[in-house]
Amino acid sequence: MMKTEELELTQEWDKTFPKSDKVDHSKATFVNRYGITLAADLYVPQGAQGQLPAIAVCGPFGAVKEQCSGLHAQELAERGFVTMAFDPSFTGESGGAHRYMASPDINTEDFMAAVDFLSLHELVDADRIGILGICGWGGMALNAAALDTRVKATVASTMYDMTRVNANGYFDSENTEEARYAKRAAMCAQRLVDYKAGEYALGGGVVDPLPEDAPKFVADYYDYYKTPRGYHPRSLNSNGGWNVIGCESFMNQPILHYSNEIRSAVLVMHGDAAHSFYFGKDAFANMVEGNAYADNKELLVIPGASHTDLYDGGKNQAIPFDKLEAFYREYLR
């Protein structure tokens, strides 16, 4: 195995969801091709024998593995898969400096490095590996699926296209050259402020206190990240957020350009009440347009579900885990 950095990993159960008595849980580390050591929670069905299909899970953008990615991983492990939820580079318990940076390249590599790790695990069938990306990591999962031919099945849940939202603003409201130039200029100015200060300024996590006139999706984020429902002390969104310039490179590095060349199976899953629904719909349409392998692609629309309902199920248990299990069983055979 590649040389890894020694990470300080929390051994006690510190998740935002209860521990299952049907799954064995352990900590794991693996390294990506940039030499960054990543921290993960590994979930294995109790009594597992032989080699099983496996799934790597990550997201949302600015969350940690102790939140909803771990919830998804544990639930899928209960259903017979070896799963892992990992913290991306520069966040959570994973390595990488400077902290709270994001990169379309490195974060796609994080998924591929997770596939490396699972492929060599003694309980995993290397020919039956899938990935699951939530929120901004849904877009990263699609990018990984376009690049990594080992990935046999991908789920993008309640996805964001982080390149689109950074370059165009929410709902494409800043989709002009002038608006992009202003954002680029502001970030370039911030770089000098940070350099002089000797540290990177944080952009702030989910707004707190919540303004009375906050849009519903902002209130939904608050309800997840800032309350006992989903708060975690290592989560960027629950606390200080990304660096102000942390997502700068997303401005001009589209990650979904070759999504219509994905040959493996993909399920794009989104609630129709989510403010982010347009990301999922458009990503799916672009993925199947001109794709000779469109038959194994599916857009699953969940009526009435908001963006954060697909984080942990919300009040109506909106996550269709039976569907996820069926999808992975079909394509990880």
Secondary structure by P-SEA (a helix, b strand, c coil): ccccccccccccccccbbbbcccccccccccccccbbbbbbbbbccccccbbbbbbbbcccccccccaaaaaaaaaaaaccbbbbbbccccccccccccccccaaaaaaaaaaaaaaaaacccccccbbbbbbcaaaaaaaaaaaaccccccbbbbccccaaaaaaacccccccccaaaaaaaaaaaaaaaaaaaaacbbbbcccccccccccccaaaaaaaacccccccccccccccccccccccccccccccccccccccccbbbbbbbccccaaaaaaaaaaaaaccccccccbbbbbbcccccccccccccccccaaaaaaaaaaaccc
